Amino acid sequence: MRALGFGLALLAGAAAGASAMGARPAWAQEPVSAADSSSPDANLFVYRDAARPAGCAAQLYLDGKQFAALPQHAYTSLTVRPGAHELEFRWPSACGHGDVTNRIEIEDRRLYYFALAGDAALTADPLGNSYEMRLHETTSLVPVDPDQGVQTVAACCRFLPARHATF
């Protein structure tokens, strides 16, 4: 009984000493909530599962700064501050496709996934007694639900680090 009383007195003395020094012992500290410990930045993921033209790496830009070049079956991610941003991808000039720019609004503590899509198809349009071949190109940055994005990236893509980790 005396040992228990001595142990409690020692424990109380340690807590009082820590309080006097301005620190609280670890066992007396309140748990940190998720809201207190999370970063004020959002995570942005961009992936390319099978966008054509297959031989060209799509160059990705955020607010005019290039942060990655994605070949087929690849993804990248970066930390983006909340607010309005321009997410853009460009194909190299030899690929023949146009650039795509999306204006996005990033909110605090949210995940954003975008799929890079591109396709090219030749069609034969009748022209008198012959046909004229036309190239139809489509390119887009498609917003994807984060749950679906996580699954797609896990199944299709390898990670390529962004040149800049934070914007």
C-alpha positions in Angstrom: 0.0 0.0 0.0 2.8 2.3 0.9 4.5 1.6 -2.5 1.3 2.5 -4.3 1.1 5.8 -2.4 4.7 6.5 -3.2 4.2 5.7 -6.9 1.1 8.0 -7.1 3.0 10.8 -5.4 6.0 10.4 -7.8 3.6 10.5 -10.8 1.8 13.6 -9.5 5.2 15.2 -8.9 6.3 14.5 -12.4 3.1 16.0 -13.9 3.5 19.1 -11.7 7.1 19.5 -12.7 6.3 19.1 -16.4 3.5 21.7 -16.0 5.8 24.1 -14.3 8.2 23.8 -17.2 5.3 24.5 -19.7 5.1 21.0 -21.1 2.6 18.3 -20.4 3.6 14.6 -20.1 2.6 12.5 -23.1 0.0 10.6 -21.2 -1.8 13.9 -20.2 -1.9 15.4 -23.7 -5.1 15.5 -25.6 -5.2 13.6 -28.8 -4.7 15.6 -32.0 -7.8 15.5 -34.2 -7.5 14.7 -37.9 -8.5 18.3 -38.7 -5.6 19.7 -36.7 -3.0 17.4 -38.2 -3.9 17.4 -41.9 -2.1 19.5 -44.4 -3.9 22.6 -45.8 -2.8 21.4 -49.3 -4.8 19.1 -51.6 -3.5 16.2 -53.6 -3.8 16.2 -57.4 -3.3 13.0 -59.4 -3.1 12.8 -63.2 -3.0 9.5 -65.0 -2.8 8.2 -68.5 -4.1 4.7 -69.0 -4.2 4.4 -72.8 -4.5 7.8 -74.5 -3.5 8.1 -78.1 -1.1 9.0 -79.7 0.7 6.2 -77.9 4.2 7.2 -78.9 4.1 10.7 -77.4 4.4 11.6 -73.8 1.8 14.2 -72.7 3.4 17.2 -71.1 1.6 18.3 -68.0 1.5 21.9 -66.7 0.0 23.6 -63.6 -0.3 27.4 -63.7 2.1 27.5 -66.7 4.9 25.4 -65.0 5.6 21.9 -66.4 5.5 19.3 -63.7 5.6 16.0 -65.6 5.5 14.2 -69.0 3.3 11.1 -69.0 3.8 8.2 -71.3 1.2 5.4 -71.6 0.2 3.6 -68.3 1.7 6.2 -66.0 0.5 8.6 -63.3 2.0 11.4 -61.2 0.9 13.4 -58.2 1.6 16.7 -56.6 0.5 18.9 -53.7 -1.6 21.9 -54.7 -2.6 24.9 -52.6 -6.3 25.6 -52.4 -7.7 28.1 -55.0 -8.1 28.5 -58.7 -5.5 26.8 -61.0 -5.0 25.9 -64.6 -4.2 22.3 -65.3 -3.0 21.8 -68.9 -1.5 19.1 -71.0 0.2 19.5 -74.3 1.3 17.0 -76.9 4.6 17.5 -78.5 4.2 19.3 -81.9 5.1 16.1 -83.9 2.1 14.4 -82.4 -0.4 16.6 -84.1 -2.9 16.9 -81.3 -4.0 20.2 -79.7 -3.5 21.4 -76.1 -6.1 21.1 -73.4 -6.5 23.5 -70.5 -8.9 23.0 -67.6 -9.6 25.6 -65.0 -9.9 23.8 -61.7 -10.8 24.9 -58.2 -8.9 23.1 -55.5 -10.5 22.8 -52.1 -8.7 22.2 -48.8 -8.2 18.5 -47.8 -9.5 16.9 -50.9 -8.2 14.5 -53.5 -8.5 15.2 -57.2 -8.0 12.7 -60.1 -7.8 13.5 -63.8 -7.6 11.0 -66.6 -5.7 12.2 -69.6 -7.6 11.0 -72.7 -6.7 11.2 -76.3 -7.8 9.4 -79.5 -7.1 9.6 -83.2 -9.1 8.0 -85.9 -8.8 8.1 -89.7 -12.1 8.3 -91.6 -12.7 8.0 -95.3 -15.1 10.7 -96.5 -16.6 10.2 -100.0 -15.4 12.7 -102.5 -16.8 12.1 -105.9 -15.4 8.8 -107.2 -12.8 8.6 -104.4 -12.4 9.1 -100.7 -10.7 11.8 -98.7 -9.0 10.6 -95.6 -9.5 12.8 -92.5 -7.8 12.6 -89.2 -10.1 13.2 -86.2 -8.4 13.9 -83.0 -9.8 14.2 -79.5 -8.0 15.2 -76.4 -9.3 15.9 -72.9 -8.6 16.0 -69.2 -11.5 14.1 -67.6 -12.2 14.6 -63.8 -12.6 11.2 -62.2 -14.2 10.3 -58.8 -11.4 9.8 -56.3 -12.5 6.2 -55.4 -12.5 5.3 -59.1 -9.2 7.1 -59.7 -7.5 5.1 -56.9 -8.7 1.8 -58.4 -7.8 2.7 -62.0 -4.3 4.0 -61.1 -3.6 0.9 -59.0 -4.6 -1.4 -61.9 -3.0 0.4 -64.8 -0.2 2.7 -64.0 3.3 3.1 -62.7 4.3 6.2 -60.7 6.4 8.9 -62.2 7.4 11.6 -59.7 6.5 15.2 -60.5 9.3 17.7 -61.2 7.9 20.0 -58.6 6.2 18.4 -55.6 4.2 21.4 -54.4 2.4 24.3 -56.1 
